[in-house]
Amino acid sequence: MSVSTKINKIDIACNNFKKVHISGDPKFNKLDEWLEKESNIFQNELIHSGKTFKKLTRGQVIKVDFGINIGSEICYTHFAIVLNKNDSIYCDSITILPITSKYGKNRVNIGKLLHKIYPNSKKYNLTCYVNLTQIRTISKTRIFQDKKNYICSNNILDKIDKKIVENYTNITII
């Protein structure tokens, strides 16, 4: 494929993004900001290939920028719980479970977890849930650096593990 053909495809994509952005759909209000950020992330990848990453712990609560995604995939910034048992500074990806304030099917109540981390914030004084249908593996570049280093209790992690096994395997837990 020629360079001009490749550039033409990018131009078509840009025009499609412009149409979606001005469509009036609230999901796409910040599409311009996300696309600029994503392009900067891609450029940074070219410059910093081979770098190391922060080692994360199972149960650690992190803040993630999911960007704007397709359909009902999670979008924007959310807290999430790290699921990996063994992480490494050389691994760029991590599997996470997003946290939401919305009750629903396939969600596990984890109490007022964010209020424990941010006790002085009224914004986080609400019941939290993890959304089992949104388990994702993400690049660590999506993670906001935060001074907080909160690890969920074993009770919460056991509750999540049990629901994952119930929802995604044929194993019966007694």
DRENVOMI-994585 format. One record per atom (N, C-alpha, C, CB): atom name; x, y, z; residue in one letter. Coordinates in pm, whole numbers, always signed. Glycine has a CB too. Example, Ala and Ser with C-alpha at 12.3 -4.5 7.8 and 13.67 -1.06 7.14 Angstrom:
BEGIN
N +1319 -569 +780 A
CA +1230 -450 +780 A
C +1320 -330 +780 A
CB +1131 -447 +905 A
N +1285 -225 +708 S
CA +1367 -106 +714 S
C +1290 +3 +787 S
CB +1408 -60 +572 S
END
This chain:
BEGIN
N +85 -117 +0 M
CA +0 +0 +0 M
C +90 +124 +0 M
CB -97 +0 +123 M
N +59 +218 -84 S
CA +142 +338 -95 S
C +120 +431 +24 S
CB +112 +412 -227 S
N +216 +519 +43 V
CA +207 +617 +152 V
C +86 +708 +131 V
CB +336 +701 +160 V
N +60 +748 +8 S
CA -54 +838 -17 S
C -187 +768 +14 S
CB -53 +887 -164 S
N -197 +638 -13 T
CA -318 +563 +20 T
C -336 +557 +171 T
CB -312 +420 -38 T
N -227 +536 +244 K
CA -233 +530 +390 K
C -276 +666 +447 K
CB -96 +488 +450 K
N -220 +773 +394 I
CA -255 +908 +439 I
C -402 +937 +408 I
CB -164 +1014 +372 I
N -449 +893 +293 N
CA -589 +912 +254 N
C -682 +844 +354 N
CB -613 +857 +112 N
N -644 +724 +399 K
CA -727 +653 +498 K
C -731 +730 +630 K
CB -673 +509 +522 K
N -620 +790 +668 I
CA -617 +871 +790 I
C -705 +994 +772 I
CB -472 +913 +825 I
N -701 +1056 +656 D
CA -788 +1172 +628 D
C -936 +1134 +637 D
CB -757 +1230 +487 D
N -972 +1016 +584 I
CA -1111 +968 +593 I
C -1150 +949 +739 I
CB -1128 +835 +515 I
N -1060 +888 +817 A
CA -1087 +867 +959 A
C -1106 +1001 +1030 A
CB -971 +787 +1025 A
N -1022 +1099 +999 C
CA -1035 +1233 +1060 C
C -1171 +1294 +1029 C
CB -923 +1326 +1011 C
N -1214 +1283 +905 N
CA -1346 +1337 +867 N
C -1458 +1264 +941 N
CB -1367 +1324 +715 N
N -1446 +1134 +957 N
CA -1547 +1057 +1033 N
C -1550 +1104 +1178 N
CB -1516 +905 +1027 N
N -1432 +1123 +1238 F
CA -1427 +1171 +1376 F
C -1491 +1309 +1389 F
CB -1282 +1176 +1426 F
N -1470 +1396 +1293 K
CA -1530 +1530 +1295 K
C -1683 +1519 +1293 K
CB -1481 +1614 +1175 K
N -1737 +1433 +1206 K
CA -1883 +1416 +1198 K
C -1941 +1364 +1329 K
CB -1920 +1319 +1084 K
N -1874 +1266 +1388 V
CA -1921 +1209 +1515 V
C -1913 +1315 +1625 V
CB -1837 +1084 +1553 V
N -1805 +1392 +1627 H
CA -1784 +1492 +1732 H
C -1893 +1599 +1731 H
CB -1647 +1558 +1715 H
N -1937 +1642 +1614 I
CA -2039 +1748 +1607 I
C -2181 +1692 +1600 I
CB -2013 +1837 +1485 I
N -2196 +1561 +1619 S
CA -2328 +1497 +1607 S
C -2425 +1538 +1717 S
CB -2311 +1348 +1610 S
N -2373 +1587 +1829 G
CA -2461 +1622 +1941 G
C -2473 +1509 +2043 G
CB -2598 +1658 +1890 G
N -2421 +1391 +2012 D
CA -2423 +1279 +2106 D
C -2327 +1312 +2221 D
CB -2384 +1144 +2035 D
N -2377 +1317 +2345 P
CA -2291 +1356 +2459 P
C -2169 +1266 +2477 P
CB -2373 +1354 +2587 P
N -2178 +1141 +2434 K
CA -2065 +1050 +2447 K
C -1942 +1105 +2376 K
CB -2101 +911 +2391 K
N -1963 +1181 +2269 F
CA -1852 +1227 +2186 F
C -1815 +1374 +2208 F
CB -1887 +1206 +2042 F
N -1867 +1436 +2316 N
CA -1837 +1577 +2343 N
C -1687 +1603 +2360 N
CB -1909 +1621 +2468 N
N -1616 +1507 +2417 K
CA -1473 +1527 +2442 K
C -1386 +1442 +2348 K
CB -1440 +1492 +2588 K
N -1441 +1406 +2234 L
CA -1367 +1325 +2138 L
C -1239 +1395 +2093 L
CB -1456 +1292 +2017 L
N -1246 +1525 +2070 D
CA -1128 +1600 +2027 D
C -1015 +1590 +2128 D
CB -1163 +1747 +2003 D
N -1049 +1605 +2258 E
CA -948 +1597 +2364 E
C -888 +1457 +2370 E
CB -1010 +1634 +2500 E
N -974 +1354 +2359 W
CA -925 +1217 +2367 W
C -834 +1184 +2248 W
CB -1041 +1120 +2372 W
N -873 +1223 +2129 L
CA -791 +1191 +2011 L
C -655 +1261 +2017 L
CB -865 +1232 +1883 L
N -654 +1385 +2066 E
CA -525 +1453 +2081 E
C -438 +1381 +2183 E
CB -546 +1601 +2124 E
N -498 +1343 +2294 K
CA -424 +1271 +2399 K
C -371 +1138 +2345 K
CB -513 +1247 +2523 K
N -457 +1065 +2275 E
CA -417 +935 +2222 E
C -303 +949 +2121 E
CB -538 +865 +2157 E
N -309 +1051 +2036 S
CA -201 +1071 +1939 S
C -69 +1105 +2011 S
CB -237 +1183 +1840 S
N -78 +1181 +2121 N
CA +41 +1212 +2200 N
C +98 +1085 +2266 N
CB +9 +1317 +2308 N
N +9 +998 +2311 I
CA +53 +871 +2370 I
C +126 +787 +2265 I
CB -69 +792 +2427 I
N +71 +782 +2145 F
CA +137 +707 +2036 F
C +275 +764 +2005 F
CB +50 +708 +1909 F
N +286 +897 +1999 Q
CA +416 +959 +1973 Q
C +515 +927 +2085 Q
CB +401 +1110 +1959 Q
N +466 +930 +2207 N
CA +550 +899 +2323 N
C +600 +754 +2317 N
CB +471 +923 +2454 N
N +516 +664 +2268 E
CA +556 +523 +2252 E
C +677 +512 +2160 E
CB +439 +439 +2197 E
N +677 +589 +2052 L
CA +789 +585 +1957 L
C +919 +631 +2022 L
CB +757 +673 +1836 L
N +908 +731 +2107 I
CA +1026 +790 +2171 I
C +1078 +704 +2286 I
CB +994 +930 +2221 I
N +987 +647 +2363 H
CA +1025 +578 +2487 H
C +1006 +426 +2480 H
CB +945 +633 +2601 H
N +1031 +365 +2369 S
CA +1016 +219 +2364 S
C +1121 +156 +2455 S
CB +1031 +166 +2218 S
N +1083 +48 +2522 G
CA +1175 -22 +2611 G
C +1182 +33 +2752 G
CB +1309 -20 +2553 G
N +1094 +127 +2786 K
CA +1098 +183 +2921 K
C +1036 +87 +3022 K
CB +1026 +319 +2926 K
N +1058 +113 +3148 T
CA +997 +31 +3253 T
C +873 +102 +3306 T
CB +1099 +2 +3368 T
N +792 +26 +3378 F
CA +663 +76 +3428 F
C +652 +49 +3577 F
CB +545 +12 +3351 F
N +560 +119 +3640 K
CA +536 +98 +3782 K
C +481 -44 +3804 K
CB +436 +204 +3838 K
N +534 -111 +3904 K
CA +485 -243 +3941 K
C +360 -225 +4028 K
CB +594 -327 +4016 K
N +253 -293 +3989 L
CA +126 -280 +4061 L
C +97 -408 +4139 L
CB +11 -249 +3964 L
N +11 -395 +4240 T
CA -22 -505 +4329 T
C -167 -547 +4310 T
CB +3 -466 +4475 T
N -192 -676 +4318 R
CA -330 -726 +4311 R
C -413 -654 +4418 R
CB -335 -881 +4331 R
N -530 -603 +4377 G
CA -618 -534 +4470 G
C -593 -385 +4479 G
CB -605 -593 +4604 G
N -486 -336 +4415 Q
CA -456 -194 +4419 Q
C -562 -116 +4343 Q
CB -315 -166 +4360 Q
N -604 -4 +4399 V
CA -703 +82 +4334 V
C -626 +188 +4256 V
CB -801 +148 +4440 V
N -655 +196 +4127 I
CA -587 +290 +4038 I
C -691 +375 +3964 I
CB -496 +215 +3936 I
N -648 +487 +3911 K
CA -735 +574 +3833 K
C -695 +560 +3686 K
CB -725 +724 +3880 K
N -794 +528 +3600 V
CA -766 +494 +3460 V
C -842 +584 +3364 V
CB -801 +348 +3434 V
N -775 +627 +3259 D
CA -841 +701 +3151 D
C -873 +600 +3040 D
CB -751 +819 +3097 D
N -998 +560 +3031 F
CA -1040 +462 +2931 F
C -1061 +526 +2794 F
CB -1166 +393 +2975 F
N -1059 +658 +2788 G
CA -1081 +725 +2660 G
C -1226 +712 +2617 G
CB -990 +668 +2553 G
N -1248 +717 +2487 I
CA -1382 +701 +2430 I
C -1379 +573 +2349 I
CB -1425 +826 +2341 I
N -1471 +484 +2380 N
CA -1469 +352 +2321 N
C -1599 +320 +2247 N
CB -1445 +248 +2427 N
N -1603 +204 +2188 I
CA -1714 +162 +2103 I
C -1829 +106 +2188 I
CB -1666 +55 +2002 I
N -1951 +137 +2148 G
CA -2071 +80 +2210 G
C -2077 +106 +2359 G
CB -2076 -69 +2185 G
N -2102 -1 +2435 S
CA -2118 +13 +2580 S
C -1989 -12 +2656 S
CB -2225 -81 +2628 S
N -1875 -19 +2583 E
CA -1747 -32 +2653 E
C -1727 +90 +2742 E
CB -1629 -48 +2553 E
N -1664 +69 +2856 I
CA -1645 +178 +2952 I
C -1564 +292 +2889 I
CB -1574 +125 +3078 I
N -1605 +415 +2920 C
CA -1540 +535 +2866 C
C -1501 +629 +2979 C
CB -1634 +607 +2766 C
N -1415 +722 +2946 Y
CA -1373 +830 +3034 Y
C -1290 +779 +3152 Y
CB -1495 +907 +3085 Y
N -1282 +858 +3257 T
CA -1196 +825 +3371 T
C -1277 +754 +3480 T
CB -1131 +953 +3428 T
N -1222 +643 +3525 H
CA -1282 +565 +3634 H
C -1171 +507 +3720 H
CB -1374 +452 +3579 H
N -1205 +480 +3844 F
CA -1115 +402 +3927 F
C -1132 +256 +3888 F
CB -1144 +424 +4080 F
N -1030 +176 +3918 A
CA -1034 +33 +3886 A
C -950 -43 +3987 A
CB -984 +7 +3741 A
N -976 -173 +3995 I
CA -900 -260 +4084 I
C -812 -351 +3998 I
CB -996 -345 +4175 I
N -684 -359 +4034 V
CA -588 -445 +3963 V
C -617 -591 +3998 V
CB -440 -407 +4000 V
N -624 -676 +3895 L
CA -652 -818 +3916 L
C -527 -906 +3908 L
CB -753 -866 +3815 L
N -423 -860 +3842 N
CA -302 -942 +3824 N
C -241 -983 +3958 N
CB -199 -867 +3741 N
N -201 -1110 +3967 K
CA -132 -1158 +4086 K
C +16 -1124 +4081 K
CB -151 -1309 +4102 K
N +74 -1133 +3963 N
CA +218 -1109 +3948 N
C +241 -1005 +3839 N
CB +292 -1241 +3914 N
N +286 -889 +3880 D
CA +315 -783 +3784 D
C +466 -762 +3781 D
CB +240 -651 +3820 D
N +512 -691 +3679 S
CA +654 -665 +3662 S
C +673 -524 +3609 S
CB +718 -768 +3567 S
N +788 -466 +3638 I
CA +819 -332 +3586 I
C +839 -336 +3435 I
CB +944 -276 +3655 I
N +859 -454 +3379 Y
CA +881 -468 +3235 Y
C +752 -493 +3157 Y
CB +978 -581 +3209 Y
N +643 -513 +3229 C
CA +515 -541 +3165 C
C +436 -411 +3150 C
CB +433 -645 +3248 C
N +395 -383 +3025 D
CA +322 -260 +2995 D
C +173 -273 +3021 D
CB +346 -220 +2851 D
N +121 -395 +3033 S
CA -24 -411 +3046 S
C -61 -473 +3181 S
CB -79 -497 +2933 S
N -186 -447 +3218 I
CA -239 -496 +3345 I
C -389 -523 +3326 I
CB -215 -392 +3462 I
N -440 -625 +3393 T
CA -583 -656 +3385 T
C -653 -592 +3504 T
CB -608 -811 +3381 T
N -762 -523 +3474 I
CA -831 -445 +3578 I
C -982 -469 +3574 I
CB -801 -295 +3560 I
N -1046 -428 +3682 L
CA -1191 -435 +3694 L
C -1239 -295 +3731 L
CB -1235 -543 +3801 L
N -1311 -227 +3641 P
CA -1355 -90 +3668 P
C -1453 -79 +3784 P
CB -1418 -32 +3544 P
N -1444 +32 +3853 I
CA -1535 +64 +3963 I
C -1637 +166 +3913 I
CB -1456 +120 +4088 I
N -1763 +145 +3951 T
CA -1870 +235 +3912 T
C -1958 +264 +4034 T
CB -1954 +175 +3796 T
N -2038 +367 +4025 S
CA -2134 +397 +4132 S
C -2273 +347 +4094 S
CB -2138 +548 +4161 S
N -2285 +285 +3978 K
CA -2415 +241 +3929 K
C -2439 +93 +3961 K
CB -2426 +264 +3779 K
N -2550 +68 +4030 Y
CA -2594 -67 +4060 Y
C -2644 -132 +3931 Y
CB -2704 -68 +4170 Y
N -2627 -263 +3919 G
CA -2679 -331 +3801 G
C -2642 -478 +3801 G
CB -2628 -266 +3675 G
N -2688 -546 +3698 K
CA -2660 -688 +3680 K
C -2510 -708 +3661 K
CB -2740 -746 +3559 K
N -2458 -816 +3713 N
CA -2316 -851 +3702 N
C -2224 -749 +3769 N
CB -2277 -864 +3557 N
N -2275 -687 +3874 R
CA -2194 -592 +3951 R
C -2184 -640 +4095 R
CB -2254 -449 +3944 R
N -2069 -620 +4153 V
CA -2044 -664 +4289 V
C -2032 -542 +4379 V
CB -1915 -752 +4298 V
N -2111 -538 +4484 N
CA -2108 -429 +4580 N
C -1979 -438 +4661 N
CB -2234 -432 +4673 N
N -1898 -332 +4656 I
CA -1774 -330 +4732 I
C -1776 -218 +4838 I
CB -1653 -310 +4638 I
N -1897 -175 +4873 G
CA -1914 -75 +4979 G
C -1865 +62 +4939 G
CB -1842 -119 +5103 G
N -1830 +140 +5038 K
CA -1785 +278 +5013 K
C -1632 +281 +5003 K
CB -1834 +374 +5126 K
N -1580 +201 +4912 L
CA -1436 +185 +4896 L
C -1365 +318 +4868 L
CB -1407 +87 +4783 L
N -1417 +398 +4777 L
CA -1350 +523 +4742 L
C -1352 +623 +4857 L
CB -1414 +585 +4619 L
N -1455 +615 +4943 H
CA -1462 +702 +5060 H
C -1352 +667 +5159 H
CB -1601 +692 +5127 H
N -1313 +539 +5163 K
CA -1202 +497 +5250 K
C -1071 +559 +5202 K
CB -1191 +343 +5253 K
N -1057 +575 +5072 I
CA -934 +630 +5014 I
C -934 +782 +5024 I
CB -919 +586 +4868 I
N -1051 +842 +5000 Y
CA -1066 +989 +5002 Y
C -1173 +1027 +5104 Y
CB -1103 +1043 +4859 Y
N -1144 +1013 +5234 P
CA -1247 +1035 +5338 P
C -1298 +1178 +5347 P
CB -1192 +995 +5470 P
N -1223 +1275 +5299 N
CA -1265 +1415 +5309 N
C -1341 +1465 +5188 N
CB -1145 +1503 +5331 N
N -1368 +1373 +5093 S
CA -1437 +1414 +4971 S
C -1581 +1363 +4970 S
CB -1362 +1362 +4848 S
N -1677 +1456 +4961 K
CA -1818 +1418 +4952 K
C -1847 +1345 +4821 K
CB -1908 +1541 +4965 K
N -1768 +1376 +4719 K
CA -1785 +1316 +4585 K
C -1774 +1163 +4591 K
CB -1680 +1373 +4488 K
N -1691 +1113 +4680 Y
CA -1667 +968 +4685 Y
C -1739 +899 +4801 Y
CB -1519 +942 +4696 Y
N -1834 +967 +4865 N
CA -1909 +907 +4975 N
C -2033 +836 +4919 N
CB -1950 +1015 +5080 N
N -2008 +731 +4842 L
CA -2117 +657 +4780 L
C -2081 +508 +4771 L
CB -2150 +713 +4640 L
N -2182 +427 +4754 T
CA -2159 +284 +4739 T
C -2097 +256 +4604 T
CB -2291 +205 +4756 T
N -1995 +171 +4603 C
CA -1924 +137 +4479 C
C -1952 -7 +4438 C
CB -1773 +158 +4498 C
N -1940 -30 +4309 Y
CA -1958 -163 +4252 Y
C -1846 -186 +4152 Y
CB -2099 -177 +4183 Y
N -1808 -312 +4134 V
CA -1720 -346 +4022 V
C -1807 -410 +3917 V
CB -1603 -441 +4066 V
N -1781 -375 +3793 N
CA -1862 -421 +3681 N
C -1792 -540 +3614 N
CB -1886 -305 +3579 N
N -1841 -659 +3641 L
CA -1776 -781 +3591 L
C -1777 -790 +3438 L
CB -1843 -902 +3648 L
N -1870 -723 +3372 T
CA -1874 -730 +3225 T
C -1771 -638 +3160 T
CB -2014 -694 +3175 T
N -1700 -560 +3241 Q
CA -1603 -465 +3185 Q
C -1458 -498 +3222 Q
CB -1637 -325 +3233 Q
N -1431 -623 +3261 I
CA -1292 -663 +3286 I
C -1212 -633 +3160 I
CB -1282 -816 +3326 I
N -1096 -569 +3178 R
CA -1014 -531 +3062 R
C -866 -542 +3093 R
CB -1047 -388 +3018 R
N -792 -568 +2991 T
CA -647 -554 +2999 T
C -614 -422 +2933 T
CB -572 -675 +2931 T
N -541 -338 +3005 I
CA -509 -204 +2957 I
C -358 -182 +2958 I
CB -579 -97 +3043 I
N -315 -85 +2882 S
CA -177 -39 +2890 S
C -162 +44 +3017 S
CB -136 +44 +2762 S
N -49 +32 +3081 K
CA -25 +111 +3202 K
C -16 +261 +3170 K
CB +104 +65 +3269 K
N -1 +296 +3044 T
CA +1 +439 +3008 T
C -135 +504 +3027 T
CB +47 +457 +2863 T
N -240 +424 +3044 R
CA -374 +478 +3070 R
C -392 +518 +3217 R
CB -481 +375 +3032 R
N -299 +481 +3303 I
CA -313 +502 +3447 I
C -263 +641 +3485 I
CB -236 +394 +3525 I
N -345 +712 +3564 F
CA -303 +840 +3621 F
C -211 +810 +3739 F
CB -427 +925 +3666 F
N -105 +885 +3751 Q
CA -17 +870 +3868 Q
C -87 +933 +3987 Q
CB +124 +935 +3843 Q
N -92 +860 +4096 D
CA -161 +907 +4216 D
C -74 +877 +4337 D
CB -302 +840 +4230 D
N -73 +968 +4430 K
CA +7 +949 +4552 K
C -54 +841 +4642 K
CB +20 +1081 +4629 K
N -183 +817 +4627 K
CA -250 +716 +4708 K
C -205 +578 +4662 K
CB -405 +729 +4699 K
N -195 +486 +4755 N
CA -156 +349 +4722 N
C -244 +255 +4803 N
CB -4 +323 +4750 N
N -372 +254 +4771 Y
CA -469 +178 +4849 Y
C -485 +37 +4792 Y
CB -605 +251 +4852 Y
N -480 -63 +4878 I
CA -501 -202 +4839 I
C -631 -249 +4903 I
CB -379 -293 +4883 I
N -719 -309 +4823 C
CA -847 -362 +4874 C
C -823 -471 +4977 C
CB -933 -416 +4759 C
N -919 -487 +5064 S
CA -911 -594 +5164 S
C -926 -730 +5096 S
CB -1019 -576 +5273 S
N -875 -833 +5163 N
CA -890 -969 +5112 N
C -1037 -1007 +5101 N
CB -817 -1069 +5201 N
N -1120 -953 +5189 N
CA -1263 -980 +5186 N
C -1324 -934 +5053 N
CB -1334 -910 +5305 N
N -1289 -812 +5009 I
CA -1339 -760 +4881 I
C -1286 -844 +4765 I
CB -1299 -611 +4862 I
N -1156 -876 +4769 L
CA -1097 -955 +4660 L
C -1158 -1095 +4652 L
CB -946 -966 +4679 L
N -1185 -1156 +4768 D
CA -1249 -1289 +4769 D
C -1390 -1282 +4711 D
CB -1255 -1344 +4913 D
N -1462 -1176 +4744 K
CA -1598 -1155 +4691 K
C -1594 -1142 +4538 K
CB -1662 -1027 +4755 K
N -1499 -1064 +4487 I
CA -1482 -1046 +4343 I
C -1444 -1178 +4277 I
CB -1375 -938 +4314 I
N -1347 -1247 +4335 D
CA -1302 -1376 +4279 D
C -1419 -1474 +4267 D
CB -1192 -1438 +4366 D
N -1499 -1482 +4371 K
CA -1613 -1574 +4372 K
C -1710 -1541 +4258 K
CB -1686 -1568 +4507 K
N -1739 -1412 +4240 K
CA -1833 -1371 +4134 K
C -1775 -1393 +3995 K
CB -1870 -1224 +4152 K
N -1644 -1373 +3979 I
CA -1580 -1400 +3849 I
C -1591 -1547 +3815 I
CB -1431 -1355 +3850 I
N -1563 -1633 +3913 V
CA -1573 -1778 +3891 V
C -1717 -1816 +3858 V
CB -1523 -1856 +4016 V
N -1814 -1762 +3931 E
CA -1956 -1790 +3906 E
C -1998 -1747 +3765 E
CB -2044 -1719 +4010 E
N -1955 -1628 +3724 N
CA -2000 -1572 +3596 N
C -1928 -1626 +3474 N
CB -1984 -1425 +3599 N
N -1802 -1669 +3491 Y
CA -1723 -1703 +3373 Y
C -1671 -1846 +3367 Y
CB -1608 -1611 +3364 Y
N -1709 -1930 +3462 T
CA -1666 -2070 +3457 T
C -1783 -2162 +3491 T
CB -1547 -2095 +3554 T
N -1760 -2292 +3477 N
CA -1860 -2392 +3518 N
C -1832 -2447 +3656 N
CB -1866 -2506 +3417 N
N -1739 -2386 +3726 I
CA -1701 -2430 +3860 I
C -1805 -2381 +3960 I
CB -1560 -2379 +3899 I
N -1848 -2470 +4050 T
CA -1942 -2432 +4155 T
C -1864 -2413 +4284 T
CB -2054 -2539 +4173 T
N -1879 -2296 +4343 I
CA -1812 -2266 +4470 I
C -1912 -2283 +4582 I
CB -1752 -2121 +4470 I
N -1871 -2356 +4682 I
CA -1958 -2382 +4798 I
C -1935 -2278 +4904 I
CB -1933 -2522 +4855 I
END
